[in-house]
Amino acid sequence: MTDSTLVQPVSDKKFVPAVLLCFFLGGLGVHRFYLGKIGTGILMLLTLGGLGIWTIIDFVRLIVGSLKDKNGLPLQH
């Protein structure tokens, strides 16, 4: 069996809603709440997305696929 035949688990959260939430409401951490990361969502809400820096980092991480859901699973495309 080759690596291409193995099925990788994927999150039930979708890529497009996460990116849109980050883009439009990222300073409030809404995308973090969507991904199930409540603790960091609250921190983003209190700091306004780390004054925008944390939001930009999360947006880039979402685009490149390195930001995962609370269980560490990649988002659905």
N, CA, C and O atoms as a Tripos MOL2 file, in Angstrom:
@<TRIPOS>MOLECULE
protein
  308   307    77     0     0
PROTEIN
NO_CHARGES

@<TRIPOS>ATOM
      1 N           0.8450   -1.1700    0.0000 N.3       1 MET1
      2 CA          0.0000    0.0000    0.0000 C.3       1 MET1
      3 C           0.8980    1.2420    0.0000 C.2       1 MET1
      4 O           1.8290    1.3450    0.7980 O.2       1 MET1
      5 N           0.6120    2.1660   -0.8880 N.am      2 THR2
      6 CA          1.4140    3.3870   -0.9760 C.3       2 THR2
      7 C           0.7830    4.4930   -0.1540 C.2       2 THR2
      8 O          -0.3560    4.3700    0.2960 O.2       2 THR2
      9 N           1.5300    5.5830    0.0440 N.am      3 ASP3
     10 CA          1.0340    6.7130    0.8200 C.3       3 ASP3
     11 C          -0.1730    7.3700    0.1660 C.2       3 ASP3
     12 O          -1.0150    7.9380    0.8620 O.2       3 ASP3
     13 N          -0.2730    7.3030   -1.1550 N.am      4 SER4
     14 CA         -1.3850    7.9550   -1.8420 C.3       4 SER4
     15 C          -2.7160    7.2500   -1.6010 C.2       4 SER4
     16 O          -3.7690    7.8450   -1.8280 O.2       4 SER4
     17 N          -2.6940    5.9960   -1.1460 N.am      5 THR5
     18 CA         -3.9370    5.2790   -0.8930 C.3       5 THR5
     19 C          -4.4030    5.4180    0.5540 C.2       5 THR5
     20 O          -5.5200    5.0160    0.8800 O.2       5 THR5
     21 N          -3.5720    5.9750    1.4180 N.am      6 LEU6
     22 CA         -3.9710    6.1610    2.8050 C.3       6 LEU6
     23 C          -4.9250    7.3440    2.9130 C.2       6 LEU6
     24 O          -4.7230    8.3720    2.2670 O.2       6 LEU6
     25 N          -5.9570    7.1980    3.7240 N.am      7 VAL7
     26 CA         -6.9280    8.2650    3.9130 C.3       7 VAL7
     27 C          -6.5450    9.0410    5.1700 C.2       7 VAL7
     28 O          -6.4620    8.4800    6.2630 O.2       7 VAL7
     29 N          -6.3140   10.3350    4.9960 N.am      8 GLN8
     30 CA         -5.9570   11.1920    6.1220 C.3       8 GLN8
     31 C          -7.2310   11.7690    6.7290 C.2       8 GLN8
     32 O          -8.1220   12.1920    5.9910 O.2       8 GLN8
     33 N          -7.3380   11.7960    8.0640 N.am      9 PRO9
     34 CA         -8.5250   12.4060    8.6730 C.3       9 PRO9
     35 C          -8.5490   13.9140    8.4100 C.2       9 PRO9
     36 O          -7.5060   14.5670    8.3950 O.2       9 PRO9
     37 N          -9.7360   14.4490    8.2060 N.am     10 VAL10
     38 CA         -9.9140   15.8650    7.9030 C.3      10 VAL10
     39 C         -10.9450   16.4310    8.8770 C.2      10 VAL10
     40 O         -11.8500   15.7220    9.3180 O.2      10 VAL10
     41 N         -10.8020   17.6930    9.2010 N.am     11 SER11
     42 CA        -11.7200   18.3780   10.0960 C.3      11 SER11
     43 C         -13.1060   18.4980    9.4770 C.2      11 SER11
     44 O         -13.2560   18.4380    8.2560 O.2      11 SER11
     45 N         -14.1130   18.6680   10.3200 N.am     12 ASP12
     46 CA        -15.4540   18.9470    9.8090 C.3      12 ASP12
     47 C         -15.6210   20.4370    9.5000 C.2      12 ASP12
     48 O         -16.6460   20.8440    8.9530 O.2      12 ASP12
     49 N         -14.6240   21.2480    9.8450 N.am     13 LYS13
     50 CA        -14.6320   22.6900    9.5530 C.3      13 LYS13
     51 C         -14.1160   22.9150    8.1400 C.2      13 LYS13
     52 O         -13.2290   22.2030    7.6690 O.2      13 LYS13
     53 N         -14.6780   23.9080    7.4730 N.am     14 LYS14
     54 CA        -14.3290   24.1700    6.0770 C.3      14 LYS14
     55 C         -13.3610   25.3480    5.9480 C.2      14 LYS14
     56 O         -13.3480   26.2610    6.7740 O.2      14 LYS14
     57 N         -12.5580   25.2980    4.8950 N.am     15 PHE15
     58 CA        -11.5160   26.2820    4.6300 C.3      15 PHE15
     59 C         -12.0810   27.6780    4.3260 C.2      15 PHE15
     60 O         -11.6570   28.6630    4.9300 O.2      15 PHE15
     61 N         -13.0300   27.7600    3.3980 N.am     16 VAL16
     62 CA        -13.5360   29.0620    2.9440 C.3      16 VAL16
     63 C         -14.1930   29.8610    4.0730 C.2      16 VAL16
     64 O         -13.8800   31.0420    4.2200 O.2      16 VAL16
     65 N         -15.0930   29.2740    4.8790 N.am     17 PRO17
     66 CA        -15.6600   30.0640    5.9770 C.3      17 PRO17
     67 C         -14.6020   30.5420    6.9710 C.2      17 PRO17
     68 O         -14.6940   31.6560    7.4860 O.2      17 PRO17
     69 N         -13.5990   29.7040    7.2410 N.am     18 ALA18
     70 CA        -12.5420   30.0970    8.1700 C.3      18 ALA18
     71 C         -11.7610   31.2940    7.6330 C.2      18 ALA18
     72 O         -11.4590   32.2220    8.3830 O.2      18 ALA18
     73 N         -11.4350   31.2800    6.3480 N.am     19 VAL19
     74 CA        -10.6920   32.3890    5.7370 C.3      19 VAL19
     75 C         -11.5370   33.6590    5.7360 C.2      19 VAL19
     76 O         -11.0350   34.7370    6.0560 O.2      19 VAL19
     77 N         -12.8090   33.5430    5.3820 N.am     20 LEU20
     78 CA        -13.6780   34.7260    5.3580 C.3      20 LEU20
     79 C         -13.8860   35.3010    6.7560 C.2      20 LEU20
     80 O         -13.8790   36.5190    6.9330 O.2      20 LEU20
     81 N         -14.0680   34.4390    7.7410 N.am     21 LEU21
     82 CA        -14.2130   34.9210    9.1100 C.3      21 LEU21
     83 C         -12.9400   35.6140    9.5880 C.2      21 LEU21
     84 O         -13.0050   36.6410   10.2640 O.2      21 LEU21
     85 N         -11.7950   35.0580    9.2410 N.am     22 CYS22
     86 CA        -10.5270   35.6770    9.6220 C.3      22 CYS22
     87 C         -10.3550   37.0250    8.9440 C.2      22 CYS22
     88 O          -9.9160   37.9850    9.5770 O.2      22 CYS22
     89 N         -10.6950   37.1080    7.6690 N.am     23 PHE23
     90 CA        -10.5140   38.3440    6.9150 C.3      23 PHE23
     91 C         -11.4200   39.4620    7.4370 C.2      23 PHE23
     92 O         -10.9730   40.5910    7.6330 O.2      23 PHE23
     93 N         -12.6990   39.1370    7.6600 N.am     24 PHE24
     94 CA        -13.6530   40.1750    8.0370 C.3      24 PHE24
     95 C         -13.7780   40.3920    9.5440 C.2      24 PHE24
     96 O         -14.0240   41.5160    9.9830 O.2      24 PHE24
     97 N         -13.6130   39.3370   10.3430 N.am     25 LEU25
     98 CA        -13.7960   39.4570   11.7890 C.3      25 LEU25
     99 C         -12.5990   38.9240   12.5760 C.2      25 LEU25
    100 O         -12.7310   38.5570   13.7440 O.2      25 LEU25
    101 N         -11.4500   38.8850   11.9420 N.am     26 GLY26
    102 CA        -10.2600   38.3220   12.5660 C.3      26 GLY26
    103 C          -9.8220   39.0400   13.8260 C.2      26 GLY26
    104 O          -9.3090   38.4110   14.7520 O.2      26 GLY26
    105 N         -10.0170   40.3420   13.8740 N.am     27 GLY27
    106 CA         -9.6350   41.1040   15.0660 C.3      27 GLY27
    107 C         -10.4360   40.7190   16.2820 C.2      27 GLY27
    108 O         -10.0180   40.9850   17.4090 O.2      27 GLY27
    109 N         -11.5750   40.1020   16.0800 N.am     28 LEU28
    110 CA        -12.4120   39.6450   17.1900 C.3      28 LEU28
    111 C         -12.2070   38.1580   17.4770 C.2      28 LEU28
    112 O         -12.8140   37.6120   18.3980 O.2      28 LEU28
    113 N         -11.3580   37.5100   16.6960 N.am     29 GLY29
    114 CA        -11.0470   36.1010   16.9120 C.3      29 GLY29
    115 C         -12.1550   35.1430   16.5260 C.2      29 GLY29
    116 O         -12.1580   33.9970   16.9750 O.2      29 GLY29
    117 N         -13.0930   35.5820   15.7090 N.am     30 VAL30
    118 CA        -14.2470   34.7500   15.3500 C.3      30 VAL30
    119 C         -13.8070   33.4680   14.6460 C.2      30 VAL30
    120 O         -14.4080   32.4150   14.8570 O.2      30 VAL30
    121 N         -12.7830   33.5420   13.8220 N.am     31 HIS31
    122 CA        -12.3050   32.3340   13.1350 C.3      31 HIS31
    123 C         -11.7700   31.3050   14.1270 C.2      31 HIS31
    124 O         -11.8920   30.1030   13.8920 O.2      31 HIS31
    125 N         -11.1880   31.7550   15.2170 N.am     32 ARG32
    126 CA        -10.6960   30.8380   16.2490 C.3      32 ARG32
    127 C         -11.8610   30.1280   16.9340 C.2      32 ARG32
    128 O         -11.7920   28.9270   17.1960 O.2      32 ARG32
    129 N         -12.9370   30.8730   17.2250 N.am     33 PHE33
    130 CA        -14.1240   30.2450   17.7930 C.3      33 PHE33
    131 C         -14.6820   29.2070   16.8190 C.2      33 PHE33
    132 O         -15.0770   28.1170   17.2320 O.2      33 PHE33
    133 N         -14.7140   29.5430   15.5300 N.am     34 TYR34
    134 CA        -15.2080   28.6220   14.5010 C.3      34 TYR34
    135 C         -14.3870   27.3320   14.4840 C.2      34 TYR34
    136 O         -14.9450   26.2490   14.3090 O.2      34 TYR34
    137 N         -13.0830   27.4360   14.6610 N.am     35 LEU35
    138 CA        -12.2090   26.2640   14.6370 C.3      35 LEU35
    139 C         -12.2210   25.4920   15.9570 C.2      35 LEU35
    140 O         -11.5650   24.4580   16.0830 O.2      35 LEU35
    141 N         -12.9680   25.9990   16.9370 N.am     36 GLY36
    142 CA        -13.0740   25.3120   18.2230 C.3      36 GLY36
    143 C         -12.0120   25.7150   19.2210 C.2      36 GLY36
    144 O         -11.9180   25.1170   20.2930 O.2      36 GLY36
    145 N         -11.2140   26.7080   18.8990 N.am     37 LYS37
    146 CA        -10.1390   27.1600   19.7780 C.3      37 LYS37
    147 C         -10.6510   28.3220   20.6300 C.2      37 LYS37
    148 O         -10.3170   29.4830   20.3930 O.2      37 LYS37
    149 N         -11.4730   27.9790   21.6280 N.am     38 ILE38
    150 CA        -12.1810   28.9760   22.4280 C.3      38 ILE38
    151 C         -11.2120   29.8410   23.2370 C.2      38 ILE38
    152 O         -11.3700   31.0610   23.2940 O.2      38 ILE38
    153 N         -10.2260   29.2240   23.8530 N.am     39 GLY39
    154 CA         -9.2720   29.9710   24.6900 C.3      39 GLY39
    155 C          -8.5290   31.0390   23.9160 C.2      39 GLY39
    156 O          -8.4620   32.1870   24.3550 O.2      39 GLY39
    157 N          -7.9760   30.6850   22.7820 N.am     40 THR40
    158 CA         -7.2480   31.6820   21.9890 C.3      40 THR40
    159 C          -8.2120   32.6440   21.3070 C.2      40 THR40
    160 O          -7.8370   33.7710   20.9850 O.2      40 THR40
    161 N          -9.4510   32.2090   21.0830 N.am     41 GLY41
    162 CA        -10.4640   33.1180   20.5540 C.3      41 GLY41
    163 C         -10.7640   34.2370   21.5440 C.2      41 GLY41
    164 O         -10.9040   35.3980   21.1610 O.2      41 GLY41
    165 N         -10.8610   33.8780   22.8100 N.am     42 ILE42
    166 CA        -11.0910   34.8870   23.8510 C.3      42 ILE42
    167 C          -9.9050   35.8290   23.9470 C.2      42 ILE42
    168 O         -10.0840   37.0400   24.0760 O.2      42 ILE42
    169 N          -8.6930   35.2850   23.8870 N.am     43 LEU43
    170 CA         -7.4970   36.1430   23.9300 C.3      43 LEU43
    171 C          -7.4590   37.1090   22.7530 C.2      43 LEU43
    172 O          -7.1080   38.2780   22.9100 O.2      43 LEU43
    173 N          -7.8240   36.6120   21.5730 N.am     44 MET44
    174 CA         -7.8530   37.5000   20.4050 C.3      44 MET44
    175 C          -8.9210   38.5710   20.5680 C.2      44 MET44
    176 O          -8.7130   39.7200   20.1790 O.2      44 MET44
    177 N         -10.0540   38.2060   21.1360 N.am     45 LEU45
    178 CA        -11.1310   39.1560   21.3600 C.3      45 LEU45
    179 C         -10.6840   40.2600   22.3160 C.2      45 LEU45
    180 O         -10.9750   41.4350   22.0900 O.2      45 LEU45
    181 N          -9.9840   39.8880   23.3760 N.am     46 LEU46
    182 CA         -9.5400   40.8570   24.3830 C.3      46 LEU46
    183 C          -8.4120   41.7640   23.8880 C.2      46 LEU46
    184 O          -8.2790   42.9000   24.3440 O.2      46 LEU46
    185 N          -7.6030   41.2580   22.9550 N.am     47 THR47
    186 CA         -6.4620   42.0420   22.4700 C.3      47 THR47
    187 C          -6.6820   42.5960   21.0670 C.2      47 THR47
    188 O          -5.7630   43.1320   20.4470 O.2      47 THR47
    189 N          -7.9150   42.4590   20.5760 N.am     48 LEU48
    190 CA         -8.2460   42.8770   19.2060 C.3      48 LEU48
    191 C          -7.3010   42.2440   18.1820 C.2      48 LEU48
    192 O          -6.7420   42.9110   17.3110 O.2      48 LEU48
    193 N          -7.1520   40.9480   18.3280 N.am     49 GLY49
    194 CA         -6.3170   40.1890   17.3920 C.3      49 GLY49
    195 C          -4.8460   40.5150   17.5300 C.2      49 GLY49
    196 O          -4.1090   40.5410   16.5440 O.2      49 GLY49
    197 N          -4.4160   40.7670   18.7740 N.am     50 GLY50
    198 CA         -3.0110   41.1420   18.9730 C.3      50 GLY50
    199 C          -2.6910   42.4230   18.2290 C.2      50 GLY50
    200 O          -1.6320   42.5750   17.6210 O.2      50 GLY50
    201 N          -3.6640   43.3570   18.3010 N.am     51 LEU51
    202 CA         -3.5670   44.6400   17.5830 C.3      51 LEU51
    203 C          -3.3870   44.4300   16.0770 C.2      51 LEU51
    204 O          -2.7390   45.2240   15.3950 O.2      51 LEU51
    205 N          -3.9720   43.3520   15.5830 N.am     52 GLY52
    206 CA         -3.9740   43.0810   14.1480 C.3      52 GLY52
    207 C          -2.8660   42.1610   13.6790 C.2      52 GLY52
    208 O          -2.9830   41.5280   12.6300 O.2      52 GLY52
    209 N          -1.8020   42.0840   14.4420 N.am     53 ILE53
    210 CA         -0.6510   41.2620   14.0270 C.3      53 ILE53
    211 C          -1.0110   39.7770   14.0500 C.2      53 ILE53
    212 O          -0.7200   39.0440   13.1040 O.2      53 ILE53
    213 N          -1.6440   39.3450   15.1360 N.am     54 TRP54
    214 CA         -2.0390   37.9500   15.2830 C.3      54 TRP54
    215 C          -3.0320   37.5700   14.1810 C.2      54 TRP54
    216 O          -2.9940   36.4550   13.6610 O.2      54 TRP54
    217 N          -3.9040   38.4880   13.8360 N.am     55 THR55
    218 CA         -4.8890   38.2430   12.7790 C.3      55 THR55
    219 C          -4.2040   38.0210   11.4330 C.2      55 THR55
    220 O          -4.5750   37.1150   10.6870 O.2      55 THR55
    221 N          -3.2150   38.8420   11.1260 N.am     56 ILE56
    222 CA         -2.4790   38.6950    9.8610 C.3      56 ILE56
    223 C          -1.7570   37.3570    9.8230 C.2      56 ILE56
    224 O          -1.7580   36.6720    8.8000 O.2      56 ILE56
    225 N          -1.1440   36.9900   10.9320 N.am     57 ILE57
    226 CA         -0.4320   35.7090   11.0040 C.3      57 ILE57
    227 C          -1.4090   34.5540   10.8050 C.2      57 ILE57
    228 O          -1.1230   33.6220   10.0530 O.2      57 ILE57
    229 N          -2.5550   34.6090   11.4720 N.am     58 ASP58
    230 CA         -3.5580   33.5520   11.3010 C.3      58 ASP58
    231 C          -4.0740   33.4930    9.8680 C.2      58 ASP58
    232 O          -4.2820   32.4050    9.3300 O.2      58 ASP58
    233 N          -4.2810   34.6420    9.2480 N.am     59 PHE59
    234 CA         -4.7640   34.6680    7.8670 C.3      59 PHE59
    235 C          -3.7730   33.9710    6.9390 C.2      59 PHE59
    236 O          -4.1660   33.1590    6.1020 O.2      59 PHE59
    237 N          -2.5030   34.2860    7.0900 N.am     60 VAL60
    238 CA         -1.4630   33.6460    6.2680 C.3      60 VAL60
    239 C          -1.4170   32.1520    6.5590 C.2      60 VAL60
    240 O          -1.3080   31.3460    5.6360 O.2      60 VAL60
    241 N          -1.4980   31.7730    7.8370 N.am     61 ARG61
    242 CA         -1.4720   30.3560    8.1970 C.3      61 ARG61
    243 C          -2.6640   29.6040    7.6170 C.2      61 ARG61
    244 O          -2.5320   28.4500    7.2100 O.2      61 ARG61
    245 N          -3.8230   30.2520    7.5770 N.am     62 LEU62
    246 CA         -4.9890   29.6210    6.9590 C.3      62 LEU62
    247 C          -4.7640   29.3950    5.4670 C.2      62 LEU62
    248 O          -5.0540   28.3200    4.9430 O.2      62 LEU62
    249 N          -4.2450   30.4170    4.7870 N.am     63 ILE63
    250 CA         -4.0320   30.3220    3.3410 C.3      63 ILE63
    251 C          -3.0440   29.2070    2.9970 C.2      63 ILE63
    252 O          -3.2600   28.4640    2.0400 O.2      63 ILE63
    253 N          -1.9640   29.0850    3.7670 N.am     64 VAL64
    254 CA         -0.9590   28.0570    3.4650 C.3      64 VAL64
    255 C          -1.3190   26.6960    4.0520 C.2      64 VAL64
    256 O          -0.6520   25.7030    3.7610 O.2      64 VAL64
    257 N          -2.3710   26.6380    4.8790 N.am     65 GLY65
    258 CA         -2.8360   25.3600    5.4000 C.3      65 GLY65
    259 C          -2.2010   24.8940    6.6840 C.2      65 GLY65
    260 O          -2.3490   23.7260    7.0460 O.2      65 GLY65
    261 N          -1.4960   25.7630    7.3890 N.am     66 SER66
    262 CA         -0.8530   25.3200    8.6240 C.3      66 SER66
    263 C          -1.7010   25.5670    9.8720 C.2      66 SER66
    264 O          -1.3530   25.0770   10.9470 O.2      66 SER66
    265 N          -2.8020   26.3130    9.7610 N.am     67 LEU67
    266 CA         -3.6940   26.5200   10.9050 C.3      67 LEU67
    267 C          -4.7490   25.4220   10.8770 C.2      67 LEU67
    268 O          -5.5000   25.2950    9.9090 O.2      67 LEU67
    269 N          -4.8010   24.6420   11.9280 N.am     68 LYS68
    270 CA         -5.6790   23.4790   11.9810 C.3      68 LYS68
    271 C          -6.7870   23.7100   13.0110 C.2      68 LYS68
    272 O          -6.7750   24.7170   13.7190 O.2      68 LYS68
    273 N          -7.7390   22.7840   13.0950 N.am     69 ASP69
    274 CA         -8.8170   22.9210   14.0730 C.3      69 ASP69
    275 C          -8.3290   22.5210   15.4560 C.2      69 ASP69
    276 O          -7.1490   22.2230   15.6390 O.2      69 ASP69
    277 N          -9.2400   22.5110   16.4370 N.am     70 LYS70
    278 CA         -8.8370   22.2380   17.8170 C.3      70 LYS70
    279 C          -8.2700   20.8310   18.0150 C.2      70 LYS70
    280 O          -7.5440   20.5890   18.9790 O.2      70 LYS70
    281 N          -8.5920   19.9100   17.1170 N.am     71 ASN71
    282 CA         -8.0770   18.5520   17.2030 C.3      71 ASN71
    283 C          -6.8120   18.3420   16.3810 C.2      71 ASN71
    284 O          -6.3110   17.2210   16.2890 O.2      71 ASN71
    285 N          -6.2950   19.4040   15.7850 N.am     72 GLY72
    286 CA         -5.0790   19.2950   14.9810 C.3      72 GLY72
    287 C          -5.3060   18.7460   13.5900 C.2      72 GLY72
    288 O          -4.3590   18.3250   12.9260 O.2      72 GLY72
    289 N          -6.5570   18.7450   13.1370 N.am     73 LEU73
    290 CA         -6.8710   18.2260   11.8100 C.3      73 LEU73
    291 C          -6.8990   19.3470   10.7810 C.2      73 LEU73
    292 O          -7.3310   20.4590   11.0850 O.2      73 LEU73
    293 N          -6.4450   19.0630    9.5740 N.am     74 PRO74
    294 CA         -6.5040   20.0810    8.5080 C.3      74 PRO74
    295 C          -7.9490   20.3550    8.0950 C.2      74 PRO74
    296 O          -8.8160   19.4890    8.2090 O.2      74 PRO74
    297 N          -8.1920   21.5770    7.6140 N.am     75 LEU75
    298 CA         -9.5380   21.9790    7.2130 C.3      75 LEU75
    299 C          -9.9200   21.3510    5.8800 C.2      75 LEU75
    300 O          -9.0590   21.0220    5.0640 O.2      75 LEU75
    301 N         -11.2240   21.1900    5.6700 N.am     76 GLN76
    302 CA        -11.7360   20.6970    4.3860 C.3      76 GLN76
    303 C         -11.5950   21.7840    3.3410 C.2      76 GLN76
    304 O         -11.7330   22.9690    3.6420 O.2      76 GLN76
    305 N         -11.3140   21.3700    2.0900 N.am     77 HIS77
    306 CA        -11.2460   22.3470    0.9940 C.3      77 HIS77
    307 C         -12.4470   22.2530    0.1290 C.2      77 HIS77
    308 O         -12.5670   22.9960   -0.8450 O.2      77 HIS77
@<TRIPOS>BOND
     1     1     2 1
     2     2     3 1
     3     3     4 2
     4     3     5 am
     5     5     6 1
     6     6     7 1
     7     7     8 2
     8     7     9 am
     9     9    10 1
    10    10    11 1
    11    11    12 2
    12    11    13 am
    13    13    14 1
    14    14    15 1
    15    15    16 2
    16    15    17 am
    17    17    18 1
    18    18    19 1
    19    19    20 2
    20    19    21 am
    21    21    22 1
    22    22    23 1
    23    23    24 2
    24    23    25 am
    25    25    26 1
    26    26    27 1
    27    27    28 2
    28    27    29 am
    29    29    30 1
    30    30    31 1
    31    31    32 2
    32    31    33 am
    33    33    34 1
    34    34    35 1
    35    35    36 2
    36    35    37 am
    37    37    38 1
    38    38    39 1
    39    39    40 2
    40    39    41 am
    41    41    42 1
    42    42    43 1
    43    43    44 2
    44    43    45 am
    45    45    46 1
    46    46    47 1
    47    47    48 2
    48    47    49 am
    49    49    50 1
    50    50    51 1
    51    51    52 2
    52    51    53 am
    53    53    54 1
    54    54    55 1
    55    55    56 2
    56    55    57 am
    57    57    58 1
    58    58    59 1
    59    59    60 2
    60    59    61 am
    61    61    62 1
    62    62    63 1
    63    63    64 2
    64    63    65 am
    65    65    66 1
    66    66    67 1
    67    67    68 2
    68    67    69 am
    69    69    70 1
    70    70    71 1
    71    71    72 2
    72    71    73 am
    73    73    74 1
    74    74    75 1
    75    75    76 2
    76    75    77 am
    77    77    78 1
    78    78    79 1
    79    79    80 2
    80    79    81 am
    81    81    82 1
    82    82    83 1
    83    83    84 2
    84    83    85 am
    85    85    86 1
    86    86    87 1
    87    87    88 2
    88    87    89 am
    89    89    90 1
    90    90    91 1
    91    91    92 2
    92    91    93 am
    93    93    94 1
    94    94    95 1
    95    95    96 2
    96    95    97 am
    97    97    98 1
    98    98    99 1
    99    99   100 2
   100    99   101 am
   101   101   102 1
   102   102   103 1
   103   103   104 2
   104   103   105 am
   105   105   106 1
   106   106   107 1
   107   107   108 2
   108   107   109 am
   109   109   110 1
   110   110   111 1
   111   111   112 2
   112   111   113 am
   113   113   114 1
   114   114   115 1
   115   115   116 2
   116   115   117 am
   117   117   118 1
   118   118   119 1
   119   119   120 2
   120   119   121 am
   121   121   122 1
   122   122   123 1
   123   123   124 2
   124   123   125 am
   125   125   126 1
   126   126   127 1
   127   127   128 2
   128   127   129 am
   129   129   130 1
   130   130   131 1
   131   131   132 2
   132   131   133 am
   133   133   134 1
   134   134   135 1
   135   135   136 2
   136   135   137 am
   137   137   138 1
   138   138   139 1
   139   139   140 2
   140   139   141 am
   141   141   142 1
   142   142   143 1
   143   143   144 2
   144   143   145 am
   145   145   146 1
   146   146   147 1
   147   147   148 2
   148   147   149 am
   149   149   150 1
   150   150   151 1
   151   151   152 2
   152   151   153 am
   153   153   154 1
   154   154   155 1
   155   155   156 2
   156   155   157 am
   157   157   158 1
   158   158   159 1
   159   159   160 2
   160   159   161 am
   161   161   162 1
   162   162   163 1
   163   163   164 2
   164   163   165 am
   165   165   166 1
   166   166   167 1
   167   167   168 2
   168   167   169 am
   169   169   170 1
   170   170   171 1
   171   171   172 2
   172   171   173 am
   173   173   174 1
   174   174   175 1
   175   175   176 2
   176   175   177 am
   177   177   178 1
   178   178   179 1
   179   179   180 2
   180   179   181 am
   181   181   182 1
   182   182   183 1
   183   183   184 2
   184   183   185 am
   185   185   186 1
   186   186   187 1
   187   187   188 2
   188   187   189 am
   189   189   190 1
   190   190   191 1
   191   191   192 2
   192   191   193 am
   193   193   194 1
   194   194   195 1
   195   195   196 2
   196   195   197 am
   197   197   198 1
   198   198   199 1
   199   199   200 2
   200   199   201 am
   201   201   202 1
   202   202   203 1
   203   203   204 2
   204   203   205 am
   205   205   206 1
   206   206   207 1
   207   207   208 2
   208   207   209 am
   209   209   210 1
   210   210   211 1
   211   211   212 2
   212   211   213 am
   213   213   214 1
   214   214   215 1
   215   215   216 2
   216   215   217 am
   217   217   218 1
   218   218   219 1
   219   219   220 2
   220   219   221 am
   221   221   222 1
   222   222   223 1
   223   223   224 2
   224   223   225 am
   225   225   226 1
   226   226   227 1
   227   227   228 2
   228   227   229 am
   229   229   230 1
   230   230   231 1
   231   231   232 2
   232   231   233 am
   233   233   234 1
   234   234   235 1
   235   235   236 2
   236   235   237 am
   237   237   238 1
   238   238   239 1
   239   239   240 2
   240   239   241 am
   241   241   242 1
   242   242   243 1
   243   243   244 2
   244   243   245 am
   245   245   246 1
   246   246   247 1
   247   247   248 2
   248   247   249 am
   249   249   250 1
   250   250   251 1
   251   251   252 2
   252   251   253 am
   253   253   254 1
   254   254   255 1
   255   255   256 2
   256   255   257 am
   257   257   258 1
   258   258   259 1
   259   259   260 2
   260   259   261 am
   261   261   262 1
   262   262   263 1
   263   263   264 2
   264   263   265 am
   265   265   266 1
   266   266   267 1
   267   267   268 2
   268   267   269 am
   269   269   270 1
   270   270   271 1
   271   271   272 2
   272   271   273 am
   273   273   274 1
   274   274   275 1
   275   275   276 2
   276   275   277 am
   277   277   278 1
   278   278   279 1
   279   279   280 2
   280   279   281 am
   281   281   282 1
   282   282   283 1
   283   283   284 2
   284   283   285 am
   285   285   286 1
   286   286   287 1
   287   287   288 2
   288   287   289 am
   289   289   290 1
   290   290   291 1
   291   291   292 2
   292   291   293 am
   293   293   294 1
   294   294   295 1
   295   295   296 2
   296   295   297 am
   297   297   298 1
   298   298   299 1
   299   299   300 2
   300   299   301 am
   301   301   302 1
   302   302   303 1
   303   303   304 2
   304   303   305 am
   305   305   306 1
   306   306   307 1
   307   307   308 2
@<TRIPOS>SUBSTRUCTURE
     1 MET1         2 RESIDUE 1 A MET
     2 THR2         6 RESIDUE 1 A THR
     3 ASP3        10 RESIDUE 1 A ASP
     4 SER4        14 RESIDUE 1 A SER
     5 THR5        18 RESIDUE 1 A THR
     6 LEU6        22 RESIDUE 1 A LEU
     7 VAL7        26 RESIDUE 1 A VAL
     8 GLN8        30 RESIDUE 1 A GLN
     9 PRO9        34 RESIDUE 1 A PRO
    10 VAL10       38 RESIDUE 1 A VAL
    11 SER11       42 RESIDUE 1 A SER
    12 ASP12       46 RESIDUE 1 A ASP
    13 LYS13       50 RESIDUE 1 A LYS
    14 LYS14       54 RESIDUE 1 A LYS
    15 PHE15       58 RESIDUE 1 A PHE
    16 VAL16       62 RESIDUE 1 A VAL
    17 PRO17       66 RESIDUE 1 A PRO
    18 ALA18       70 RESIDUE 1 A ALA
    19 VAL19       74 RESIDUE 1 A VAL
    20 LEU20       78 RESIDUE 1 A LEU
    21 LEU21       82 RESIDUE 1 A LEU
    22 CYS22       86 RESIDUE 1 A CYS
    23 PHE23       90 RESIDUE 1 A PHE
    24 PHE24       94 RESIDUE 1 A PHE
    25 LEU25       98 RESIDUE 1 A LEU
    26 GLY26      102 RESIDUE 1 A GLY
    27 GLY27      106 RESIDUE 1 A GLY
    28 LEU28      110 RESIDUE 1 A LEU
    29 GLY29      114 RESIDUE 1 A GLY
    30 VAL30      118 RESIDUE 1 A VAL
    31 HIS31      122 RESIDUE 1 A HIS
    32 ARG32      126 RESIDUE 1 A ARG
    33 PHE33      130 RESIDUE 1 A PHE
    34 TYR34      134 RESIDUE 1 A TYR
    35 LEU35      138 RESIDUE 1 A LEU
    36 GLY36      142 RESIDUE 1 A GLY
    37 LYS37      146 RESIDUE 1 A LYS
    38 ILE38      150 RESIDUE 1 A ILE
    39 GLY39      154 RESIDUE 1 A GLY
    40 THR40      158 RESIDUE 1 A THR
    41 GLY41      162 RESIDUE 1 A GLY
    42 ILE42      166 RESIDUE 1 A ILE
    43 LEU43      170 RESIDUE 1 A LEU
    44 MET44      174 RESIDUE 1 A MET
    45 LEU45      178 RESIDUE 1 A LEU
    46 LEU46      182 RESIDUE 1 A LEU
    47 THR47      186 RESIDUE 1 A THR
    48 LEU48      190 RESIDUE 1 A LEU
    49 GLY49      194 RESIDUE 1 A GLY
    50 GLY50      198 RESIDUE 1 A GLY
    51 LEU51      202 RESIDUE 1 A LEU
    52 GLY52      206 RESIDUE 1 A GLY
    53 ILE53      210 RESIDUE 1 A ILE
    54 TRP54      214 RESIDUE 1 A TRP
    55 THR55      218 RESIDUE 1 A THR
    56 ILE56      222 RESIDUE 1 A ILE
    57 ILE57      226 RESIDUE 1 A ILE
    58 ASP58      230 RESIDUE 1 A ASP
    59 PHE59      234 RESIDUE 1 A PHE
    60 VAL60      238 RESIDUE 1 A VAL
    61 ARG61      242 RESIDUE 1 A ARG
    62 LEU62      246 RESIDUE 1 A LEU
    63 ILE63      250 RESIDUE 1 A ILE
    64 VAL64      254 RESIDUE 1 A VAL
    65 GLY65      258 RESIDUE 1 A GLY
    66 SER66      262 RESIDUE 1 A SER
    67 LEU67      266 RESIDUE 1 A LEU
    68 LYS68      270 RESIDUE 1 A LYS
    69 ASP69      274 RESIDUE 1 A ASP
    70 LYS70      278 RESIDUE 1 A LYS
    71 ASN71      282 RESIDUE 1 A ASN
    72 GLY72      286 RESIDUE 1 A GLY
    73 LEU73      290 RESIDUE 1 A LEU
    74 PRO74      294 RESIDUE 1 A PRO
    75 LEU75      298 RESIDUE 1 A LEU
    76 GLN76      302 RESIDUE 1 A GLN
    77 HIS77      306 RESIDUE 1 A HIS
